[in-house]
């Protein structure tokens, strides 16, 4: 699990489980809590990604507007090409996903991608940073709007 907090006494917890996956893969959930431990959203939390195969690392940050941003890696997401993908989702303060029911694929590659991290500037600009291993080994940054 990962946890982020704000200055108002709320905290967000994300976790992986298999409750909705019949065959394989993992589900990524997030829930917002009051400082006393009461849930702010529905009892099961918000499903961020479902049936994730070969789920890798993920990161979670909160922006000034109270929106939660999550980024994660998924190896072999496309069975035909075995590509590595970095996904991202944005969640409103009320628990609704901004990027629809699925996530957006920020980067797809036949190289191994790992360690996604999200940086937010004081001005609110968002940048996704990740590492890639293979022909183009290195650290990469993708500015997001």
N, C-alpha and C positions, 0 to 999 in steps of 0.2 A: 504493500500500500504506500501511497504518497499522501502528504498532508500539506495544505497551504492555509494561511490565516490572513485576516484583514485587521484593520485597526478598530473595528466595531464589535469584536467578540464573536465573529463567525469563523468557521473553519470548514474546509472542503476535504473530503477523503475520497481517494480513488482506489480501486482494487480490481483484481482479475478473479473470475470464477467461471464455472461451467454450467450454471443453472439453465441456460436457454440453448445450450449446444447439445444436440442429440448424438452427433457422431464424433466430431473432432473440432479442435479449436477452442479458443477462450473468448470470454466476453469481458469488456472493459466497462466498468460502472463508475459513477461519481455521485456523491451525496453531500449536501450542504447541511451543516449543523449549527445550532446556537451554542454558545459557550457552556450551557447547562447540559448539552447532549441531545436536545430535542431536534428531530429531523425537520428540515425546512421544506423539503420536496416530498414527493410521494414515498411510500414506505420502502420501495425497492431501489430508489435512486434513479438516475438517468443512465440509460444504456448508451454508451459512446460508440462502441464497436462490437460487432457480434461475429462469432465463428472465425475469429482471427487465427490463422494458421501460422505456426512458427513465430509467435509473438516475441518481439525483442524487447529492447529497453524503451522506456517512455519518460516524458517529463510533463510537468504541469505547473502553470503560473497563473497568477491573478493580475489583471490590469487595473488601472485606476477606476474604471467605470464598473468594476465588479464582475466583469466577464472572465470566465475561466478559459484558458487555452491549454490544449493537450496536444502533444506530438508523440508518435510512436513509430517503431520500425516493425515491419512484417516481412519475413523472408519467404520466398517461394509463393508470394500472394497470387501470382498468375501461374497456374500449373503448367501451362504450355511453354513458358519461358524461364520459370524459376527466378524471376526478377525480385530484387529487394526493393521495397517501397517505404517511403516515409509518409505517414498520414498526419493530418491535423484536423482538429475539431475545436469549435468555439461554442461555449455554453453561456446563455444569458443568466443574469442573476436569479431569475425565477426557475431555472432548470431546463429551459428549452434550448435545443441545439440550433445554432445559427446556420450551419452548413448542411441543412437538411438531415434526412435519416442516416445517410452514410457520412463518411468523412471526405475530405479532399485529399488527393494524392499530390503531395508537394514535390516529390522527387522520386523517380523510378530509375533503377539501374540494374545492370547485370553484375555489378560489384557489390560487395558486402558493405552495407551502410549500418552505422550504429551510433549510440550515444547522442540522440537528438536532444537539443536544449533550446529553450526559447528565451530570447532577450528582449526586453521592452525598455525603450529609452524614456527619459523624463517627458519627452514630447509625445509619447504614445506610439512611436514607430516600432514595428515588430520585426525581428530577425530570427530565422531558424538556423541554428548552427548544428552541424553533424560531422561525423568522421566517415571516411570511405576507405576501404582496403581493397586493393587489386591493382589494375593497371594505373589508376589515378589515385594512389594512396595520398591522403591528406585530410585537412580540416576545411570544410566548406561553409559558407554563409549564404543564405537566401533571404533577401529582404521581402517582406510580405506587406500587402496593403489591407 
